[in-house]
Amino acid sequence: MSQLAESILLPNNLEDATEQAIAATHQAIANGATRVLADLRFPELKAMPIAYEFAASFNQQYGEAWQAIFSDAGAAALAKREWVDLNVSVRGVNEGRRAIREEDRAFLLIEPTSIEVEQVEKLVQLAGDRPFVMLNPRLENSEVGLGLAARQMRDRFLSTFETAYYIKPLELGALWRCYPQTWQVWLQTEEGMQKLTEVEQRPSSDDIDRLFRQKTGKQSGSFLGRLQQFFNALAR
């Protein structure tokens, strides 16, 4: 995998974002990270096409010595049917040790949810010091009914991962991180996207709201209603 350029720009489309995420993930692994997270937080995003691109990059990097792991049995079955051009073993998160073979050099887990946190943590422990990548985790989707102990376990578990890529459109801009760069908050303006700040740690929602209020007098609000609106702003 080629090294990322020192200065990386916000992506103009989903394809660019996916390429950035793949490159950032492999660079983080090359630099020694073994638990890596890549998260494209676009509304109503279909994860399977992105998962395929990641899987193709894993094939290039690891040959057949890696596992694709799905939390959803239907998605796993779909991947087995559609990824006929990839030499990849597809497993479910509930398969335990069968999903973590001795000969595997890396693991890609697609869209785990909060329901599988305990199972995923066991898989990561079985993987040891081999790269374990979580793509588009949805570990906080089931906050309602999720007990405090479960939330604490999830947060503790997530803190062990290096976020190689994260992009989240906001009503007034975006939150973005592309390894090895730091976290960035961007503001959508009439002229295009303007970088407001760059910080070492992921900023909280309150931090982001404070930045937007200082700049515009408005709060960051919810996701953009349409993905294309966000990319149109990036392309200006």
N, C-alpha and C positions, 0 to 999 in steps of 0.2 A: 504494500500500500504506500502511495506517495504521501509525503508530509504535507500537512495543510500549510497554506501560506500564512505569514505572520499576521496579516490583517485580512479578516474575512468579512464580507458584507452580508447584510440581511438577504435572504433568498427572494427571488422575484416570482417564484412559483413553487408548487408542491414538489415537482421533480428536482429542482435545485435544493430544496430543503431536505429531501430524502438523500440526495448525494452528499450533502454536508453532514447529515446525521451518520451515514455509513463511514465516511472518512474520519469523522471525529471519534467514532466508536473504536475503529481499528487503531487510530493513533493513541488513544488512551490505553488500549491493551498493549501496544508496542512500548509504551512508557511505563508499563508495570502494573496497571490497574487490572484486577481480576474480577471485580464486581462493578459492572458498568450499566448505566441507565441511559436510554435514548427515548425521548418523549416528544411527539408532535401533537400538540393540544389544539387541533383544529376541530370546530364543531362538525359533528356527523361524519367524521373521517372514517373511511373504510380501511381497516388495518391490513387486510390481506395483500393488496398490491405492494405496500411498503414492506411487509414481511417477506414477500417474494424477492425483492431487491436485496434485502439484508441476507436472505438465504443464499442468493447467488454469490454475494461477496464472501460469505462463509465458505462456500464450496471452493471459491478461488483461493482462499487463505488456508483452509484445513482439509481440502479434499473430501473424503467421505467420513473422516474421523471427527464428527460433531453431531449434535442432536438439535432438532427443532422441537420445541415443547409448547403445547397449547393447553390452556385451561379449559377450553370448550371442545367437547368431543366432536361436535359438528364441524368446527373450523379445522380440527386435525384431519378429519375424514376428507374435507374439501381440499386441503393441501396435498394429501396423498394422491387425490385424483388429478389435481391440476398441475402439480409440480413434477410432471413426468420427465422434464428435461434436466432435473436436478437429482444428483445422487445424494439423497439425504434421508436419514431415518427420522420419522415423525412419531412423537409420543405424546401422551396426555400427562398432565401434571400429577394425576393420581396414580401413575404407574411406578412411582418410587424408584427403587434401584434399577429397574429396567430402563429408565430414562437417563441414567447416569452410568454409562458403560465405562469399563476400565480403559478401553482403547480410544475413547473420545478425548479430543484436545480442547473442545469448547462447546458451549451450550447457548442457545438462543430461545428465550421464553417470550411468547407473544401474548400480550394483553392479559396478564394475570389480574384477578380482582381481589378484593379484601377477603372474600370467602376462602381463598386458597393461600392466605399468608403463611399459615403454619406449614402447609405442604411445601410451599416454595422455599421456605427457610430450610427445611430438611434437605431439599434438593441441592441448595447452595452449599450446605455443609458437606454433602456427599461429593460435590464437585471439587472441594478442596481449593487448591491454588490455581485451578484451571479457569480460564475466562468464562464468566457467566453473565450474559447480557439480557437485561429486561427491556423489551420493546413496548412502548406505550402501555405501561402499567396503569391499571385502574383500581388501585388499592384503597382509594378513599371513596369509592362510589356508594358503598353501603354504610355510610355513617349512621343512619337511623337504624337502631337496633344493634349496633356494634358496641359492645361493652368497653369500658375504660381500659381494662387489661388488654383487650384485643387491639385497641387503638395504640396503646403504648408499645405493644410488641411490633405493630406495623411501623411506627415511627422509628423505633430503635433499629429495626431491620433495614429500613430505607436509608438510614444514616450511614450504613456501611457501604453504600454504593457511590461511585463517582458518576456524577451527571455529565456525560460526554456531550449530550445534545438535548436542548429543551427550547421549544418555541410555543408561545401562547399568545394569540391575538387578544387584545383588549379593546374595549370600545374606543379608547383614546390613543391606542398605540399597540405596544407588544412588549413581552418579556422574552428575552432570548439569551441562550448560552450555547456557544459552539467551542468545544475543547480544541486547543488549550486556552482560548480566550476566557475572560471572566464573564460574570452575569451583566447583562445590559438591559436598560429600560429605554424604550423608544417611544416617541410621541408622533402621532400622525398629524401633519400640518397640511396646509393648502399646497405647499411646495413639495411635499413628500414626507418621508420619515426622518425625524431628527433624534439623534441620541441624546438622552437627558443625563444619564449617569452610567458608570461602570463600577461594579463592586465585586469583592472577592467571594462573598457568600450570597446565596439566593435571597433577594429581598422579600419581605413579607408583604401581604396585601396592604397592610397599613402603610408600610414604607412607600409602596407604589402610589397609593392614594395621595399621600403627602406630597410626593413629587409632582403629580399631575395638578393638584390644587395650587401648588406654588407657581406652576407654569401657566395654568389656564383658568384656575378658579373652579375647576370641575373635578369630580372623582373618576376613577378609572372605569367603574361600571362593569358590565357583563361582556361576554364574548361578542364579537361582531356577528351580525345576523347572517352575513354571507361571506364565505371565504374569499371570493373574488374581489370584494371591496378592499380587503386587506392587501392582497397582492397588487391591486391597482395602485394603491398608495405607495407600496414599495417600489414600483416600477417608474414612478415619476422622476 
